[in-house]
Amino acid sequence: MRRCILPCALVVLALAASGPLAAQVLSGTVLRGEPAVPAVGVLVEVRAGPRAMERPPLRALADARGVFRLRLPADADSVFVRVLRPGFRPHVVPPLRVADAIARPLRILLGEQPVTIAQVQIRESRICGPRAESAAWQLWESAQTVLRSIELTEKDPSISIWTVEFQGEASESGNVVVKDSSIRQVPQIPPLPPAYYDSLSKFGYIRRSNDTTAYYAPNATVLADEYFVQNYCFRVVAEDSTPRGLVGVRFEPMRTPRVTDIAGTFWLDAESYLLRQIDFDYVNTPPTHRTPGTGGYVLFAQLPSGHWILSEWSTRMSRSVLTRDPPRRTTRLQDGSVFQNRGRPPAFPYPLRWSQALWARSQVVYRVQQDETTLLFDASADSIARREIRRRPPGTPPR
């Protein structure tokens, strides 16, 4: 029996590897312009299988040659492909049978159809959930494409990112007086389960456990998730409240939050509709954390390689110092001096007092490298001393 089990198992595995499951790989090349050149860094989105449109899509970034590869599910019978570029309308490939799609690599030539938003649409009221004809939704979809591209960049094992992390006292405007800093390489972190992000809606962005309070800030995965679309409302920011050269999309919780939530603004370039920055504030915060200025910002940059990165972020937290001091007894001695000693704890709770300030934790990307040979991004890497780091206003190019 022992002699038979191993050879038989090898035969079964070999047959399985040569069957249709190993062949379900969709590949292709994405091109743009005339003459056609590789569309580097565009986001390819594929839905496949029975009830494909109800399934989460598969996504990949086109590489330096415009090439992408995606492994399809075993039960896939049809394929629906979209190519997404920030600032352009989605390029939709006609539906394909799996057998035809995998027989030879696809060749996709993108059309140049930039997003255009009529000025009259800017006056619309807020919308909740997707509504394709609205200006706010078109802008949000362009921002969402950038966020999903960042997700894939962060999962790419060939990309190495170094950052400067610093923390210190903050002002309401976002400036930080640095107290401590360090340089480190961002590790490749496996994707977290969806339940981790669902907990933000159940337990909130500020959580207290014993004597510790944890502040959570939204990352690309949180903001690009379909849950975010379904539970927030969007509206275009009025022109007189928008920095020059930008257009803003305000997002707010759809319903009054029961726990601490976030609200803020996506800032996009007014001509290209590329995402530049996100500002956010905490809403419905606990009473002891209602310090003016709590919130944060996230900045984005596109590298010459076509990759998108989260180039800088900062979170401002309420630094509350809680004290519960019992009353003191005083005893006058014979020499006239006063002696103080703590009395026995009273039966009623001590009065709660707190002093509030702002404390920030921030991060700046200063180096991005690919395959240990290609330098994709290189900024000033000098160590951050004990100095004030001024927050850059929306639209300012990265360091």
C-alpha positions in Angstrom: 0.0 0.0 0.0 2.8 2.4 0.9 4.3 2.0 -2.6 1.1 2.6 -4.4 -0.2 5.7 -2.5 2.6 8.0 -3.5 2.8 7.2 -7.2 -1.0 7.2 -7.5 -1.2 10.6 -5.8 1.4 12.0 -8.2 -0.6 10.8 -11.2 -3.8 12.4 -9.9 -2.0 15.7 -9.2 -0.4 15.6 -12.7 -3.8 15.0 -14.3 -5.4 17.8 -12.4 -2.6 20.2 -13.3 -3.0 19.5 -17.0 -6.8 19.9 -16.9 -8.9 23.0 -17.5 -8.3 24.5 -14.1 -4.6 25.3 -14.9 -5.6 26.8 -18.2 -8.1 29.4 -16.9 -5.7 32.4 -17.2 -6.8 35.5 -19.0 -3.9 37.6 -20.4 -3.7 40.6 -22.7 -2.0 43.9 -23.6 -3.5 47.3 -23.1 -2.5 50.1 -25.6 -3.3 53.8 -26.0 -2.8 56.6 -28.4 -1.8 56.8 -32.1 0.7 55.3 -32.7 -0.2 52.8 -30.0 2.0 52.6 -26.9 1.7 50.5 -23.8 -0.9 51.9 -21.3 1.3 51.5 -18.2 -0.4 51.2 -14.8 -4.0 51.2 -16.0 -6.5 49.2 -13.9 -8.0 46.1 -15.6 -11.2 44.8 -14.0 -12.6 41.4 -14.9 -15.8 39.7 -13.8 -16.2 36.0 -14.8 -18.4 33.0 -14.0 -22.1 32.4 -13.5 -23.8 35.6 -12.2 -20.6 37.3 -12.9 -21.9 40.8 -12.3 -22.8 39.8 -8.7 -19.3 38.6 -7.9 -16.5 40.8 -6.7 -14.3 41.7 -9.7 -10.7 40.5 -10.2 -8.2 43.4 -10.7 -4.7 43.8 -12.0 -2.4 46.6 -13.1 -0.9 46.7 -16.6 2.9 46.5 -16.3 5.5 48.5 -18.1 4.7 46.7 -21.4 0.9 47.1 -20.9 0.5 43.4 -20.1 -1.8 41.9 -17.5 -2.6 38.4 -16.3 -5.5 37.2 -14.2 -6.5 33.7 -13.1 -10.2 33.1 -13.7 -12.4 31.0 -11.4 -12.8 27.4 -12.3 -16.5 27.7 -13.2 -16.1 30.7 -15.5 -18.0 30.5 -18.7 -18.1 34.1 -19.8 -15.8 37.2 -19.2 -16.6 40.9 -18.8 -13.6 43.2 -19.0 -13.3 46.9 -18.1 -10.2 49.1 -18.2 -10.2 52.1 -15.8 -8.0 55.2 -16.0 -8.4 58.2 -13.6 -9.9 61.1 -15.5 -11.2 58.9 -18.4 -14.4 57.1 -19.0 -14.2 53.3 -18.4 -13.3 51.3 -21.5 -15.7 48.3 -21.8 -14.7 45.2 -23.8 -17.6 43.3 -25.4 -18.5 40.1 -23.4 -16.3 37.1 -24.3 -16.6 33.4 -23.9 -13.9 32.0 -21.7 -12.7 29.6 -24.4 -12.2 32.5 -26.8 -10.7 34.8 -24.2 -8.0 32.4 -23.2 -7.3 31.1 -26.7 -4.9 34.0 -27.4 -4.0 37.2 -25.5 -6.4 40.1 -25.7 -5.3 43.3 -27.5 -7.2 46.3 -26.0 -6.8 49.7 -27.6 -8.1 52.4 -25.4 -10.1 55.3 -26.7 -9.4 58.9 -25.5 -12.7 59.8 -23.8 -11.9 62.1 -20.8 -14.5 62.7 -18.2 -16.5 65.8 -18.9 -18.8 67.4 -16.3 -21.3 70.1 -17.3 -21.1 73.2 -15.1 -24.9 73.0 -14.5 -24.4 69.6 -12.8 -22.1 71.2 -10.2 -25.2 72.7 -8.5 -26.8 69.4 -7.7 -27.7 68.4 -4.1 -26.0 65.5 -2.4 -26.5 62.0 -3.7 -26.4 58.8 -1.7 -25.1 55.6 -3.3 -24.1 55.3 -7.0 -25.9 57.4 -9.5 -24.1 57.3 -12.8 -25.4 60.6 -14.3 -24.4 62.8 -11.4 -21.2 64.9 -11.3 -20.4 63.9 -7.8 -20.5 60.2 -8.7 -18.3 60.6 -11.8 -15.7 62.4 -9.8 -15.9 59.8 -7.0 -15.5 57.0 -9.5 -12.3 58.6 -10.8 -11.0 58.9 -7.3 -12.0 55.3 -6.6 -9.9 54.1 -9.6 -6.8 55.7 -8.0 -7.5 54.1 -4.6 -7.9 50.6 -6.1 -4.6 51.1 -8.1 -2.9 52.0 -4.8 -4.2 48.7 -3.3 -2.5 46.7 -6.0 0.7 48.7 -5.8 0.9 48.0 -2.1 0.5 44.3 -2.7 3.1 44.2 -5.5 6.2 42.3 -4.1 8.5 44.0 -6.6 7.8 47.4 -5.1 9.7 48.6 -2.1 8.6 51.7 -0.2 10.6 53.6 2.5 8.9 56.2 4.7 9.7 58.7 7.4 7.3 58.4 10.3 7.0 61.1 12.9 4.8 62.1 15.8 4.4 65.1 18.0 2.2 68.0 19.0 -0.2 69.3 16.4 -2.2 72.4 15.7 -5.8 72.6 14.4 -4.4 73.5 11.0 -2.4 70.3 10.8 1.1 71.5 11.5 3.2 69.2 13.7 6.0 70.0 16.1 8.0 66.8 15.8 9.0 64.9 19.0 10.1 61.6 17.5 10.8 60.2 14.1 12.2 57.1 12.3 12.9 55.8 8.8 11.6 52.4 7.9 10.7 50.2 5.0 6.9 49.5 4.7 6.4 45.8 5.0 4.3 43.8 2.6 1.2 43.1 4.7 -1.2 40.3 3.6 -4.8 41.6 2.8 -6.9 41.8 5.9 -10.3 40.0 5.9 -13.4 42.0 5.1 -14.6 41.6 8.7 -11.8 43.9 9.8 -13.1 46.7 7.7 -16.8 45.9 8.6 -15.8 46.5 12.3 -15.2 50.2 11.6 -18.9 50.6 11.0 -19.9 48.5 14.0 -17.4 49.8 16.5 -16.3 53.2 15.1 -13.1 54.9 14.3 -12.3 55.8 17.9 -12.4 53.0 20.5 -11.6 53.0 24.2 -10.3 50.0 26.0 -9.5 50.4 29.7 -7.1 53.3 29.8 -6.2 53.3 26.1 -7.9 55.0 23.2 -7.3 53.8 19.6 -7.8 56.1 16.7 -8.4 54.5 13.3 -7.9 56.4 10.0 -9.2 55.3 6.5 -6.8 53.8 4.1 -7.2 53.1 0.3 -8.9 49.7 1.0 -11.5 51.3 3.3 -12.3 54.2 0.9 -12.4 52.0 -2.3 -14.7 49.4 -0.8 -18.3 49.1 -2.1 -19.5 49.5 1.5 -18.2 53.0 1.5 -20.3 53.8 -1.6 -23.4 52.3 -0.1 -23.2 54.0 3.3 -22.1 57.6 2.4 -23.6 60.5 0.6 -21.6 62.7 -1.9 -21.9 66.2 -3.2 -19.7 68.6 -5.2 -18.2 71.3 -3.1 -19.3 74.8 -4.0 -16.8 76.7 -6.2 -16.3 79.6 -3.7 -15.1 77.0 -1.1 -12.7 75.2 -3.4 -9.0 76.0 -3.8 -7.9 77.2 -7.2 -7.3 74.4 -9.7 -9.2 71.8 -7.7 -12.7 70.3 -7.6 -14.0 68.7 -4.4 -16.4 66.0 -3.5 -17.8 66.1 0.0 -18.6 62.7 1.7 -20.8 62.3 4.8 -22.4 59.3 6.6 -25.8 58.5 5.1 -27.4 58.2 8.5 -26.6 59.7 11.9 -23.8 57.5 13.2 -24.2 55.6 16.4 -20.4 55.4 16.8 -17.6 57.6 15.8 -17.5 58.0 12.0 -15.7 60.1 9.4 -16.7 62.9 7.0 -14.5 64.8 4.6 -13.6 65.9 1.1 -11.9 64.3 -1.9 -9.9 66.9 -3.8 -9.2 66.2 -7.5 -7.4 68.2 -10.2 -10.0 70.4 -11.9 -8.7 69.5 -15.5 -7.5 65.9 -15.3 -9.7 64.8 -12.4 -6.8 63.0 -10.8 -7.1 62.4 -7.1 -4.7 64.7 -5.1 -5.8 64.7 -1.4 -8.4 63.6 1.0 -9.3 65.6 4.2 -11.4 64.0 6.9 -12.8 64.8 10.3 -14.1 62.5 13.1 -17.8 62.9 13.7 -19.8 61.9 16.8 -16.7 61.6 18.9 -16.8 60.6 22.6 -17.2 63.6 24.9 -13.7 63.4 26.3 -12.2 63.5 22.8 -14.0 66.5 21.3 -11.0 68.6 20.7 -11.1 71.0 17.8 -9.0 69.8 14.9 -9.2 66.1 15.3 -9.1 64.3 11.9 -6.4 64.0 9.2 -5.4 64.1 5.6 -4.1 61.7 3.0 -2.0 62.8 -0.1 -1.5 60.9 -3.3 1.1 60.9 -6.1 1.5 59.1 -9.4 5.0 57.9 -10.2 6.6 58.2 -13.7 6.1 54.4 -13.9 2.3 54.8 -13.8 2.0 53.5 -10.2 -0.1 55.4 -7.7 1.1 55.6 -4.1 -0.2 57.1 -0.9 2.6 59.6 -0.5 1.8 61.2 2.8 -0.7 61.0 5.6 -1.3 62.5 9.0 -3.9 61.8 11.8 -4.6 64.3 14.5 -5.8 62.8 17.8 -7.2 64.3 21.0 -4.5 64.1 23.7 -6.7 63.9 26.8 -5.1 63.7 30.3 -7.7 62.3 32.7 -7.4 62.7 36.5 -9.5 61.5 39.3 -8.1 63.1 42.4 -9.7 62.4 45.8 -10.1 65.3 48.2 -7.2 65.9 50.6 -7.3 66.3 54.4 -5.3 69.1 56.0 -3.9 69.0 59.6 -2.4 72.0 61.3 0.6 71.0 63.5 1.7 72.8 66.8 4.5 74.7 65.0 1.9 76.2 62.6 2.9 74.2 59.5 0.2 72.4 57.5 0.4 68.7 56.8 -1.6 67.2 53.9 -2.5 63.5 53.6 -4.9 61.6 51.4 -8.1 60.7 53.1 -9.9 57.4 52.7 -11.6 57.1 49.3 -15.2 58.5 49.6 -18.2 56.4 48.6 -19.0 58.6 45.6 -16.9 58.7 42.4 -14.1 61.2 42.2 -14.8 64.2 39.9 -13.4 63.7 36.4 -11.2 66.4 35.0 -9.3 66.4 31.7 -7.0 68.8 29.8 -7.1 68.5 26.0 -4.5 69.0 23.3 -3.7 67.6 19.8 -1.2 64.9 19.1 -0.4 63.8 15.5 1.1 60.7 14.0 2.2 61.2 10.4 4.1 59.5 7.6 5.9 60.7 4.4 7.1 58.5 1.5 10.6 59.4 0.4 11.8 56.5 -1.7 10.1 53.9 -3.9 12.2 51.2 -5.7 11.3 48.3 -8.0 13.2 45.0 -8.3 16.1 46.5 -6.4 17.3 48.2 -9.5 14.8 50.7 -10.8 14.3 53.9 -8.7 10.7 55.0 -9.1 10.6 57.9 -6.6 13.3 59.7 -4.6 12.7 62.6 -2.3 14.7 64.3 0.4 15.6 61.6 3.0 17.1 63.8 5.7 16.1 62.8 9.2 13.4 65.0 10.7 14.7 66.9 13.6 12.7 68.5 16.4 11.1 71.1 14.2 7.7 72.1 12.9 6.4 70.3 9.8 3.9 72.5 8.0 0.9 70.8 6.4 0.8 71.3 2.7 -2.5 72.8 1.4 -4.5 70.8 -1.3 -3.0 70.8 -4.7 0.6 71.3 -3.5 2.9 68.8 -5.3 4.6 66.1 -3.1 8.1 66.6 -1.6 
